[in-house]
Amino acid sequence: EPINIADIAERLDEDRTPVQHVFYQEGERINALLAVMRRCFGELDLGLQGALSMTDAMQTLFNEIFLDRVPEAFGKVTFASQRGLSSWFDNLNARHQQIVDWSAELATPKVTMLSYFFNPMSFL
């Protein structure tokens, strides 16, 4: 489920702290990735059902899923990872949950997993 960026922006002060700014950007990046995933998987589903003709891009996506690889179609919006697809999804869920937890109160968490950020250096 996408992060509600509009709600977060409304609740944040105009003078955001650096931590709030980093988490906000991470939410935007997760949403961009989820949008690409939703589009790719939606098209693939329609192709497999026969509602759309299977394109080369759909076949490539299907093959990458079968081979447990992170699809190249996610390349421009995803985080750097050497994981297989199933482990990558687990990691994506953990990243998403960290943003959801932060967005509940918009306070700096006691523990922040830097490795869950698309750009960990932005937090430092």
C-alpha positions as CSV (number, residue, x, y, z in Angstrom):
1,E,0.0,0.0,0.0
2,P,1.4,3.4,-0.9
3,I,2.6,5.8,1.8
4,N,0.1,8.7,2.1
5,I,2.6,11.5,1.2
6,A,-0.2,14.2,1.1
7,D,-1.2,13.4,4.7
8,I,2.4,13.4,5.9
9,A,3.1,16.7,4.1
10,E,0.1,18.2,5.7
11,R,1.1,17.1,9.2
12,L,4.7,18.2,8.9
13,D,5.8,21.6,10.0
14,E,7.0,24.0,7.3
15,D,10.4,24.0,9.0
16,R,11.1,20.2,8.7
17,T,13.9,18.6,10.6
18,P,16.6,16.9,8.5
19,V,15.3,13.5,9.7
20,Q,11.7,14.3,8.7
21,H,13.0,15.4,5.3
22,V,14.9,12.1,4.8
23,F,11.9,10.0,5.8
24,Y,9.6,12.0,3.6
25,Q,11.9,11.5,0.6
26,E,12.1,7.8,1.4
27,G,8.3,7.6,1.3
28,E,8.3,9.3,-2.1
29,R,10.8,6.8,-3.4
30,I,8.9,3.8,-2.0
31,N,5.7,5.2,-3.7
32,A,7.5,5.5,-7.0
33,L,8.8,1.9,-6.8
34,L,5.3,0.6,-5.8
35,A,3.7,2.4,-8.8
36,V,6.2,0.8,-11.2
37,M,5.6,-2.6,-9.6
38,R,1.8,-2.2,-9.8
39,R,2.0,-1.2,-13.5
40,C,4.4,-4.0,-14.4
41,F,2.6,-6.7,-12.5
42,G,-0.8,-5.5,-13.7
43,E,0.3,-5.6,-17.4
44,L,1.8,-9.0,-16.9
45,D,-1.4,-10.3,-15.3
46,L,-3.4,-9.1,-18.2
47,G,-1.0,-10.6,-20.6
48,L,-1.1,-14.0,-18.9
49,Q,-4.9,-13.8,-18.9
50,G,-4.9,-13.2,-22.6
51,A,-6.4,-9.7,-22.3
52,L,-3.2,-8.2,-23.7
53,S,-0.7,-9.5,-26.1
54,M,2.5,-10.6,-24.4
55,T,5.3,-8.2,-25.2
56,D,9.0,-8.8,-24.9
57,A,9.0,-6.6,-21.7
58,M,6.3,-8.8,-20.2
59,Q,8.1,-12.0,-21.2
60,T,11.3,-10.7,-19.7
61,L,9.5,-9.8,-16.5
62,F,7.9,-13.3,-16.4
63,N,11.4,-14.9,-16.9
64,E,13.0,-12.7,-14.2
65,I,10.3,-13.7,-11.7
66,F,10.7,-17.3,-12.6
67,L,14.4,-17.1,-12.0
68,D,14.0,-15.2,-8.7
69,R,15.7,-12.1,-9.9
70,V,14.7,-8.5,-9.3
71,P,13.2,-7.3,-12.6
72,E,15.2,-4.9,-14.6
73,A,12.0,-2.9,-15.1
74,F,12.3,-1.7,-11.5
75,G,16.0,-0.7,-12.1
76,K,15.5,3.1,-12.2
77,V,13.4,3.4,-9.1
78,T,14.6,0.5,-6.9
79,F,17.2,0.4,-4.2
80,A,20.6,-1.2,-4.7
81,S,20.5,-4.9,-3.8
82,Q,22.1,-8.2,-4.7
83,R,19.3,-10.2,-3.2
84,G,17.1,-12.7,-5.0
85,L,13.5,-11.6,-5.7
86,S,11.9,-13.3,-2.7
87,S,14.4,-11.9,-0.2
88,W,14.2,-8.5,-2.0
89,F,10.4,-8.5,-1.4
90,D,11.0,-9.2,2.3
91,N,13.4,-6.3,2.5
92,L,11.0,-4.0,0.6
93,N,8.3,-4.9,3.2
94,A,10.7,-4.0,6.1
95,R,11.6,-0.7,4.4
96,H,8.0,0.1,3.9
97,Q,7.1,-0.7,7.5
98,Q,9.9,1.5,8.8
99,I,8.3,4.5,6.8
100,V,4.8,3.5,8.0
101,D,6.0,3.4,11.6
102,W,7.7,6.8,11.3
103,S,4.6,8.3,9.7
104,A,2.4,7.4,12.6
105,E,4.0,10.1,14.8
106,L,6.5,11.8,12.6
107,A,9.1,11.5,15.4
108,T,12.6,10.2,15.0
109,P,12.5,6.5,15.8
110,K,14.6,5.1,18.6
111,V,16.1,2.7,16.1
112,T,16.5,3.5,12.4
113,M,17.8,0.9,10.0
114,L,20.0,2.9,7.7
115,S,20.3,-0.1,5.4
116,Y,16.6,0.3,4.7
117,F,17.0,3.7,3.0
118,F,17.3,4.1,-0.7
119,N,20.0,6.7,0.1
120,P,21.5,5.9,3.5
121,M,24.0,8.8,3.3
122,S,21.2,11.3,3.3
123,F,20.4,10.3,7.0
124,L,24.0,11.1,8.1
